[in-house]
Amino acid sequence: MGDLSALPSLSASERTRHRRLREQGRTDREELFAVLGAGFVCHLGVIVDGAPMVVPTVYGFDSDHVYVHGSVASRSLATGGPAPVCVTVTHVDGLVLARSVFEHGVNYRSAMIYGVPRALEGEEKLEALRLLTEHTAPGQWDYARRPNRKELAATTILAVPLDEASVKVRQGPPDDADDPHDVWAGVLPLAATWQPPVTDPLSAREVPAHVRLRAGTRLGGESPGD
């Protein structure tokens, strides 16, 4: 994505300003890219027929936009107009088990992005699909068949600008040092790991190297709570 140090800090709008637990807030844009880079499923919040709808979907991103993907028949993606949306990505790194129930919590990394989406067409759409595919399954864009014209027409890609975003991270042990130390307290880490690939019975090919390499690796990178 180029030189990240030259990019501006995250915005501090009324929607992204950290009001509670400000110590968990992050302002460096690199922190936003770290959260986006660690996952591949986001939740897209939109208003449909006057009511809120939150939909999980895969995504890709670059230094300027997050790209969300779906069918043209999806009502949640039928918003290429002036209505803003909210995109969230969350990684749970562990349960924080304190000495008191009130102080229990979660070690996590999360991002919230607000913006007016734009439906992509032509070369922009194809490039966004490439970014999304390579983010989800690195190496797959050059390995598998590219989408044809009919498939592209059946696919919606929305570009949501990264101009207005908020990032929060919680890590470390419980914050209850003043409670009696007669109960165990600590962190129960959580990590997801890619398992060995399962070959389609109709496939006569060996598992390609770029897929084999992911087996045994962790999703989401290093857990801050470890």
N, C-alpha and C positions, 0 to 999 in steps of 0.2 A: 504493500500500500504506500510505499514511498517513505519519506521522512516524516514520522509522526510528531517529532519534536516541534515542527513548524506549524502544527495545527493548533487552533485556539482551544482554550479550556472549555469544559462543558458549560452550557448555559445556566443561568440562575433566574429563570422566569418564575412567575407565581406558581406554575404547576410543577416546576422541578426544584424549587427551593427546599432545602432540607430543614424541616421544622422540628421533627422529633428525632432523637438519637443522632444528632448532627455529627457526632464523632465517627459514625459509621459511613457518613457521606464521602464521596470521592469527587474531585473536580477535574482530574487529569483525563484527557480524552483517551489516553492509552488504557485506562481502567475500563472504559466502555468497550474498546476493542477486545480487551482480554475476556470480558464477560461474553460478548458475542462470539468470540472465537472458541470458547470452551463448550458450546452446545450447538444444536442444530434444530431444536424445536422451540418455537415461540408461541405466545398467546396474543392473538389479534383481537382487540376490543373495538367494536363498531356499534353504531346505532342503526337498527334495521326496523323499519315500520314503526318508529317511535320508541322502540324498546332496545335495551342493551343486549348485545350478543358477544360472547367471547369464544374464539375458535382457536384450537391448536393447529399449527401448520409449520412446515419446514421453512427455513429462510437461508439467505446468503447475505453478504454485505461487502461493501468497500469503504473507503474513507469518507464517503459522502452520504450513502444511503443504506438502509436495510431493505432487502427484497423479499417479499412474501409471495407464496405460490398457491394456486388452487385452480379449480375448474371454472369455466365461464358460467356454469350453472349455479355456482355458489352464491347465495345472497350476501354472505359476509364480505365477498370480494367485489361486489357490484358497487364499488364506491371509488370511482376515479375522479370524483368531483370535489366540491369545496368542503365537504364534511371532514373534520379531523378524526384521526384514529389514535389508539394507544397500543403500542407493541411492547410486550414484557418478555424478558428472559430471566429465568431463575435457576440457580444451581444450589442444591442442598449439600453441604459438606459434612454435616454432623449434627447430632442432638447435643445440646448443652444441658446436662443434668446437674442442677444446682442442689444446694442444701435445703432450699425452700422451693415449693412448687411455683411460687410467684416469680422467682428468678430463673425458672427454666426457659430455655430459648433454643435458637437454631443458629448454627454457623452457616452462612450463606453468602452468595454473590448474586446481585440482581441489577437489572437495568430496566428503566421505563423510558420509552421514546414516544414523544407526541409529534404529530405532523399531519399535514394534508397529503394523502397519497396521490400518486399519479400512475395511471395504467400505461404500461410500456407497449410499444409496437416495434416492428421491424428489427433492425440490428441491435437496438437498445434492449429489446426483449430477449433476443438470442444471447447477448452478452450477460444479462442478468441470470438467465437460466444456466449459463456456464458457471457463473460465480456460485449460484445456489448448489449446483451439482457437485462442484469441486469442494465446496465447504462441507457438504453432507458426506460425500464419498470421494475423497481425493484420488485422482487418477481415472475416474470413471468416465469423464467427458470424452477423453481421447480413446477409451477402450470400447465403449458401447456405441450403438447406432445413435446418431443425433436425431432430434425430433424433426418430423417432416412437416409440410405445410399444414396438413389437416390437424396434426397434433398441436402445432403452435396455435392454430385458430381456436382450439378447444381449451387452451390454457390461458389463465390470467396471471400476470405478474405485476404487482404493485411496488412502486418505489416510494419509500417513506424517508424523508430527509432526516439526517442525524443532527440537525441544528438545535433541537430542544430535547435534551435527554438528562436523566438523573440516574446515578449509580450509587448503590450502597453495598457495603461489605461488612459482615460480622465474623470475627475470628477469635480464637483463644478460649480460655477457661471461663467458668461462671464468674459473675460480678457480685458475689455474696460473701466476701471475706469476713464480714462482721457477724455472720450467722455462726452458731455453735458448730464446731468441727467434729461432731459425733456421728455424722452421716457421710457416706461416700459422695464425692462430687467430681465431675470431670466431663469429658467429651466422648461421645460414642460416634466415631467417624463413619461416614457413608461414602462409598465409591462404587461407581458402575464400571464394569470391565467388558470390553468386546470379547465375545466367545468365538471358538473356532467356526469358520464358515460352514454352512450346510448346503451342499450342492443340489441344485434342481435335478430331479430324476431324468428330465429330458435333456440335460446338458452332458455332452461328451467331452467337454473341455476341462483341463485342470484349472484349479483356482488360480486366478492371476496374482502376480506378486503384490500388486498394490492392495489387494483385498487380504492376502495372507498376512501382510505386515501389520494390519490393524488388530489381528487376533491377539488377545492378552494385554492390549494397551488400555489405558484408562480413559473414560469419557470425562471431559471437563478439566483435565489437567490436574495439577497438584492441589490437594485440599488444604486450604488455609488452617483448618482445625486439626490437622494431623499433628 
